[in-house]
Amino acid sequence: MQVKHCFVFLSVWLVTAGMLRAQLGGESTYGFLNLTPLPQAAALGGNLIAVSGDGPAASFYNPALLDSSSDNYFSLNYVHYFAGIRFGYAAYARSYGYSHFAAGIHYVNYGRFTEADMTGLITGSFTAAEYAFNLTYSRCLPWLDSTLTVGVNLKPLLSVFERYSSSGLLADVGFTYRHPGRLFVAALVVRNMGAQLTTYAESGREKVPFEIQMGLSHRLQHAPFRFSLVVQHLESRLGGGIRPEDEKEKTGASLYADEAMRHLIFGVECFPFKGLILRGGYNYHRRQEMKVLSHTGAVGLSWGIGIRVSRFHIDYARSRWHLAGASNHFAVNVDLSR
């Protein structure tokens, strides 16, 4: 039955992949919403909409992942990014019967900048930061012999760059299907629906980073592995833009395969023994966009480790973005009910 579900999932995606309209990056505001604050997500290639995590932080990607296992958990996530940029996510969750609630904040601090006038005379300094407040609700619906969870995430936003500021109100809607035994999970997420409420200047409102995603995961019953697959940006194509010289000659089937692969994120988790999780991921789109032709290296690859000690769950991940460096992700999840 689980193989049948996977086949249907992939068939739907392959049919729709060829009908998507082109959309390049940099055409929307609030791009910080696409950053990856969770180590578990970073280690699995940058997304985990069909993989439950420890605590409420997984609802950042899919509000329908919030369930009773996150009750009375506090999650703190921190990322040491490039050029002195810091960002993270903190959240707390409670459950009441079939209903689950969480509150969190996603922030990015770009640091302090030197301010100068048109002649180059230094006049002071300024800061830049962005915030998204996450208010999440999900409900488990017993469905035949399985479980269907529906979740909503409301996100008021505030973005401040020097004296320019903007506010917005966005929302995510997620659906998660869990097969009996919870070994197979399928998910659908519609992210960042909404609009700017106030703009940075007197110009019109900018687009927001709207996205549709599908995902699935399957944990083997008799082996310590869980595999995950995410199909990102179902609303657009990822094959456009400037291509390296070695890809400009791609036509026909090879071009279609390249565009299809750019939507896929692969992840695997290994559970060698209780209290330890090893993770790895591959993001083909990131590799194609950020690689250097003379030396591709490990761009697009990521890995991580999770340690469970009593009520503390500690995670670390390292994601390779470019030959110039990688991002480091840290998290501590605490079960406050113990």
Backbone torsions as a table, in degrees:
resi	resn	phi	psi	omega
1	MET	NA	-38.9	-178.0
2	GLN	-68.6	-36.9	176.9
3	VAL	-63.0	-37.7	178.3
4	LYS	-63.0	-43.5	178.4
5	HIS	-60.0	-44.3	179.6
6	CYS	-61.6	-40.6	-179.3
7	PHE	-64.2	-44.3	179.3
8	VAL	-63.6	-43.2	179.9
9	PHE	-58.2	-50.0	-177.9
10	LEU	-68.8	-34.1	179.6
11	SER	-64.5	-44.1	178.8
12	VAL	-61.1	-43.0	-178.8
13	TRP	-66.6	-44.3	-178.4
14	LEU	-63.0	-34.6	178.6
15	VAL	-68.7	-41.4	-177.0
16	THR	-78.5	-23.1	-174.9
17	ALA	-60.1	-35.9	-177.9
18	GLY	-79.7	-6.4	-176.9
19	MET	-107.1	6.3	-174.7
20	LEU	-82.1	146.1	179.1
21	ARG	-88.0	150.8	-177.9
22	ALA	-70.8	141.8	175.5
23	GLN	-152.1	119.9	-177.7
24	LEU	-95.0	161.6	178.7
25	GLY	-69.5	165.5	177.1
26	GLY	79.9	11.3	-178.5
27	GLU	-101.7	7.8	-178.9
28	SER	-139.2	160.0	176.4
29	THR	-92.5	177.5	-179.6
30	TYR	57.1	43.0	180.0
31	GLY	-64.2	-18.5	179.6
32	PHE	-62.7	-18.6	178.7
33	LEU	-65.8	-18.2	179.4
34	ASN	-93.8	2.6	173.6
35	LEU	-69.0	160.5	-175.3
36	THR	-114.2	94.2	-177.0
37	PRO	-80.9	-20.7	-174.5
38	LEU	-90.4	128.4	176.4
39	PRO	-59.1	-39.2	180.0
40	GLN	-60.4	-43.3	178.5
41	ALA	-67.7	-43.0	180.0
42	ALA	-60.6	-41.4	-178.8
43	ALA	-67.7	-27.6	-178.0
44	LEU	-94.1	18.5	175.5
45	GLY	102.3	-4.9	176.4
46	GLY	118.9	1.4	-179.4
47	ASN	-159.3	152.3	179.2
48	LEU	-151.1	47.3	-173.2
49	ILE	-66.4	-14.1	179.6
50	ALA	-119.1	17.7	-179.8
51	VAL	-125.4	115.7	179.4
52	SER	-69.6	138.5	178.3
53	GLY	-110.6	179.1	176.6
54	ASP	-82.2	125.5	178.7
55	GLY	81.9	-172.2	-172.7
56	PRO	-83.6	-5.7	-172.1
57	ALA	-65.7	-28.0	-179.6
58	ALA	-62.0	-23.6	178.3
59	SER	-68.2	-10.5	173.9
60	PHE	-60.3	-33.9	-179.2
61	TYR	-94.5	-34.1	-179.7
62	ASN	-148.3	107.6	-177.8
63	PRO	-60.6	-21.0	179.2
64	ALA	-76.6	-6.1	174.7
65	LEU	-79.8	-12.6	178.6
66	LEU	-72.2	119.5	-179.7
67	ASP	-143.9	-170.2	-174.5
68	SER	-65.3	-20.6	179.5
69	SER	-67.9	-14.8	179.9
70	SER	-98.0	3.7	-175.4
71	ASP	-59.3	127.3	177.0
72	ASN	62.0	33.1	175.4
73	TYR	-101.0	143.4	171.2
74	PHE	-117.1	132.9	-176.9
75	SER	-124.5	132.3	178.6
76	LEU	-129.0	120.9	-175.8
77	ASN	-124.4	137.6	-176.5
78	TYR	-139.7	140.6	-178.6
79	VAL	-129.1	126.7	171.8
80	HIS	-91.5	104.9	-172.2
81	TYR	-100.5	-162.5	-176.9
82	PHE	-85.6	156.7	171.9
83	ALA	54.2	35.2	177.4
84	GLY	78.1	6.5	179.4
85	ILE	-77.6	139.6	178.1
86	ARG	-128.9	138.2	173.5
87	PHE	-149.8	166.9	-177.3
88	GLY	-172.8	-174.5	-178.7
89	TYR	-150.9	134.3	176.8
90	ALA	-128.9	139.7	-176.4
91	ALA	-153.7	156.8	176.7
92	TYR	-139.0	143.0	-175.3
93	ALA	-133.4	149.6	171.6
94	ARG	-138.2	150.6	179.4
95	SER	-123.8	144.2	177.3
96	TYR	-137.3	97.2	-177.1
97	GLY	65.7	-126.5	179.4
98	TYR	-85.2	-2.6	-178.2
99	SER	-103.9	142.0	-176.2
100	HIS	-134.5	138.6	-176.3
101	PHE	-129.3	147.6	175.7
102	ALA	-150.2	149.6	175.4
103	ALA	-132.0	135.9	-178.5
104	GLY	-152.3	170.5	176.8
105	ILE	-136.4	131.2	177.2
106	HIS	-110.1	125.5	-175.9
107	TYR	-134.8	156.0	170.9
108	VAL	-140.9	129.6	179.8
109	ASN	-113.6	114.6	-177.3
110	TYR	-84.0	-4.6	177.9
111	GLY	95.7	-168.9	-178.3
112	ARG	-107.4	137.3	-176.5
113	PHE	-119.1	150.9	175.9
114	THR	-80.4	131.5	179.6
115	GLU	-100.6	133.5	179.4
116	ALA	-140.6	157.1	177.7
117	ASP	-87.4	-172.9	-174.8
118	MET	-66.3	-21.3	179.9
119	THR	-89.7	-4.7	-178.2
120	GLY	93.7	1.8	179.2
121	LEU	-73.5	124.2	-179.8
122	ILE	-71.3	125.9	-177.5
123	THR	-113.7	-4.5	-179.9
124	GLY	153.2	-147.7	179.7
125	SER	-148.0	165.2	177.9
126	PHE	-150.3	166.2	-178.9
127	THR	-120.6	167.0	177.3
128	ALA	-144.4	134.5	-178.9
129	ALA	-157.8	157.5	177.6
130	GLU	-138.5	147.6	-176.3
131	TYR	-138.9	142.7	172.6
132	ALA	-132.8	122.4	178.3
133	PHE	-94.1	123.8	-175.6
134	ASN	-105.2	119.4	176.1
135	LEU	-116.3	109.8	-169.4
136	THR	-114.4	138.0	173.7
137	TYR	-134.6	135.5	175.4
138	SER	-140.6	156.9	179.1
139	ARG	-142.1	131.8	178.0
140	CYS	-85.5	131.1	-179.7
141	LEU	-117.6	109.4	175.8
142	PRO	-58.2	123.1	-173.9
143	TRP	-132.0	104.4	-175.1
144	LEU	55.0	-123.4	179.3
145	ASP	-101.6	15.4	-177.6
146	SER	-124.4	-170.8	179.4
147	THR	-129.8	129.4	174.9
148	LEU	-115.6	126.4	179.6
149	THR	-117.2	134.3	178.0
150	VAL	-116.8	134.2	-178.0
151	GLY	-137.9	151.3	178.1
152	VAL	-131.9	136.9	178.7
153	ASN	-125.4	115.4	178.8
154	LEU	-96.2	129.8	-172.7
155	LYS	-128.7	92.6	168.0
156	PRO	-70.3	138.3	-174.0
157	LEU	-123.2	148.9	173.2
158	LEU	-140.7	126.4	-179.6
159	SER	-127.1	127.7	-176.8
160	VAL	-131.5	118.6	174.2
161	PHE	-123.8	104.1	-176.0
162	GLU	55.1	-120.8	-179.2
163	ARG	-93.2	1.3	179.9
164	TYR	-97.7	132.8	-178.6
165	SER	-140.2	158.7	179.0
166	SER	-149.1	148.7	175.6
167	SER	-129.0	155.7	-179.6
168	GLY	-153.7	170.0	177.3
169	LEU	-138.9	113.1	-178.7
170	LEU	-123.3	168.4	-180.0
171	ALA	-149.5	147.7	173.2
172	ASP	-114.9	145.2	173.6
173	VAL	-127.5	131.0	-178.0
174	GLY	-133.1	151.4	176.8
175	PHE	-131.8	131.8	179.7
176	THR	-129.7	128.7	177.7
177	TYR	-111.6	124.8	178.3
178	ARG	-115.5	124.8	177.9
179	HIS	-74.3	154.6	176.9
180	PRO	-50.7	134.9	-176.3
181	GLY	90.8	-13.1	175.4
182	ARG	62.3	20.7	178.0
183	LEU	-80.2	-30.3	179.9
184	PHE	-114.8	131.2	179.6
185	VAL	-133.1	134.3	174.2
186	ALA	-125.0	145.9	-174.8
187	ALA	-144.6	151.1	173.4
188	LEU	-134.0	129.9	-177.6
189	VAL	-133.8	133.5	171.5
190	VAL	-112.3	113.0	-172.0
191	ARG	-105.9	147.7	169.0
192	ASN	59.5	49.5	169.9
193	MET	-83.4	133.0	179.8
194	GLY	144.6	-154.5	-175.3
195	ALA	-162.7	167.2	170.2
196	GLN	-67.6	141.1	173.7
197	LEU	-95.4	-42.0	174.2
198	THR	-130.1	146.1	-175.7
199	THR	-103.6	165.4	-179.8
200	TYR	-67.3	-37.1	-179.5
201	ALA	-132.0	-166.9	-177.6
202	GLU	-84.4	4.9	177.7
203	SER	-73.7	175.1	-178.6
204	GLY	-70.8	172.3	-179.5
205	ARG	-68.4	143.1	178.7
206	GLU	-93.0	162.0	176.5
207	LYS	-70.3	154.5	175.4
208	VAL	-106.7	159.2	-175.0
209	PRO	-77.2	65.4	179.5
210	PHE	-64.5	141.6	-179.2
211	GLU	-156.0	146.5	173.7
212	ILE	-118.0	131.8	-177.8
213	GLN	-131.6	149.0	171.1
214	MET	-127.5	150.0	180.0
215	GLY	-156.8	161.1	174.9
216	LEU	-150.9	155.8	175.2
217	SER	-144.0	152.0	179.9
218	HIS	-144.6	122.9	176.0
219	ARG	-98.5	128.4	-179.1
220	LEU	-68.1	139.8	-174.8
221	GLN	-74.9	-33.1	-174.4
222	HIS	-119.8	20.5	176.4
223	ALA	-147.6	148.1	-173.6
224	PRO	-82.0	54.0	-179.2
225	PHE	-134.5	147.7	171.0
226	ARG	-132.9	128.0	-179.4
227	PHE	-108.0	143.7	-179.3
228	SER	-135.3	151.0	178.1
229	LEU	-141.2	131.2	176.5
230	VAL	-122.7	133.5	172.9
231	VAL	-105.7	111.3	-175.4
232	GLN	-99.0	158.8	175.6
233	HIS	51.2	55.9	176.2
234	LEU	-68.5	-15.7	-178.4
235	GLU	-86.7	-4.1	-173.6
236	SER	-150.6	173.2	172.7
237	ARG	-97.2	149.0	177.4
238	LEU	-115.3	8.5	-176.3
239	GLY	-94.6	-0.2	-178.2
240	GLY	-82.3	-167.6	177.0
241	GLY	86.9	-169.7	-178.9
242	ILE	-77.9	129.6	-178.9
243	ARG	-110.1	145.6	174.0
244	PRO	-61.6	160.8	-176.8
245	GLU	-59.1	-34.7	-176.7
246	ASP	-74.9	-5.9	-178.6
247	GLU	-112.4	-8.4	-176.1
248	LYS	-68.5	-21.0	-178.3
249	GLU	-87.2	-2.0	-178.8
250	LYS	-69.4	130.9	177.8
251	THR	-141.5	166.6	173.4
252	GLY	58.1	-129.3	-174.8
253	ALA	-62.8	-38.8	-178.8
254	SER	-66.3	-36.8	177.6
255	LEU	-68.2	-42.2	179.1
256	TYR	-64.3	-41.4	179.7
257	ALA	-64.1	-39.4	178.8
258	ASP	-63.9	-44.8	179.4
259	GLU	-65.2	-37.9	178.9
260	ALA	-67.0	-42.7	-178.5
261	MET	-64.6	-28.8	-179.9
262	ARG	-65.3	-17.8	178.8
263	HIS	-87.4	-9.6	-170.2
264	LEU	-101.9	137.8	172.1
265	ILE	-124.4	126.4	-176.6
266	PHE	-108.9	141.4	177.7
267	GLY	-145.0	153.5	177.1
268	VAL	-145.1	140.9	176.1
269	GLU	-122.8	142.8	177.9
270	CYS	-122.1	134.8	-179.6
271	PHE	-116.8	79.1	-175.2
272	PRO	-63.4	-35.6	174.1
273	PHE	-161.1	168.3	-174.9
274	LYS	-60.3	131.6	177.7
275	GLY	95.2	-0.5	-179.7
276	LEU	-136.9	132.4	177.2
277	ILE	-130.4	129.8	174.9
278	LEU	-110.0	137.1	-173.6
279	ARG	-132.2	152.9	174.9
280	GLY	-151.6	152.3	-178.1
281	GLY	-151.0	163.0	179.2
282	TYR	-142.8	124.6	179.4
283	ASN	-116.4	100.3	-175.9
284	TYR	-63.6	-42.0	-179.2
285	HIS	-61.5	-44.6	178.5
286	ARG	-61.3	-41.1	-179.6
287	ARG	-64.0	-43.3	-178.6
288	GLN	-68.1	-34.4	-178.0
289	GLU	-78.3	-31.5	-169.5
290	MET	-111.7	-4.3	-175.6
291	LYS	-71.8	155.2	171.2
292	VAL	-107.1	124.0	-171.4
293	LEU	-58.4	-34.8	-177.2
294	SER	-71.6	-22.3	-178.5
295	HIS	-161.1	94.0	-175.5
296	THR	-72.8	-31.4	177.7
297	GLY	60.0	-142.8	-177.0
298	ALA	-102.8	21.3	-179.8
299	VAL	-58.3	131.8	-178.8
300	GLY	95.6	-13.3	178.8
301	LEU	-95.3	152.6	179.1
302	SER	-149.6	159.2	179.1
303	TRP	-152.4	164.0	-179.8
304	GLY	-166.0	172.1	-179.7
305	ILE	-142.5	142.2	176.3
306	GLY	-125.2	135.7	-179.4
307	ILE	-124.3	130.7	179.9
308	ARG	-112.7	114.4	179.8
309	VAL	-128.4	107.4	-179.1
310	SER	56.0	-123.8	-179.0
311	ARG	-90.7	1.3	-179.2
312	PHE	-102.7	130.5	176.4
313	HIS	-120.1	116.6	-174.7
314	ILE	-114.2	132.1	-178.5
315	ASP	-129.5	146.4	174.8
316	TYR	-139.2	144.1	177.1
317	ALA	-146.8	152.1	175.8
318	ARG	-131.8	124.2	-176.1
319	SER	-118.5	124.8	-176.7
320	ARG	-88.8	112.6	-179.2
321	TRP	-95.2	-36.4	-173.4
322	HIS	-160.2	164.3	175.9
323	LEU	-60.4	-22.7	-179.3
324	ALA	-71.8	-18.3	-180.0
325	GLY	163.2	-178.7	-178.5
326	ALA	-137.7	160.9	177.8
327	SER	-98.3	145.0	179.5
328	ASN	-113.6	130.6	-173.7
329	HIS	-121.3	133.7	-179.5
330	PHE	-129.6	148.1	177.6
331	ALA	-153.7	146.7	172.2
332	VAL	-131.0	124.1	177.0
333	ASN	-115.2	130.7	-175.1
334	VAL	-122.2	128.5	175.2
335	ASP	-86.8	103.4	-174.9
336	LEU	-79.2	-6.1	-179.3
337	SER	-81.5	-13.1	-179.4
338	ARG	-86.1	NA	NA
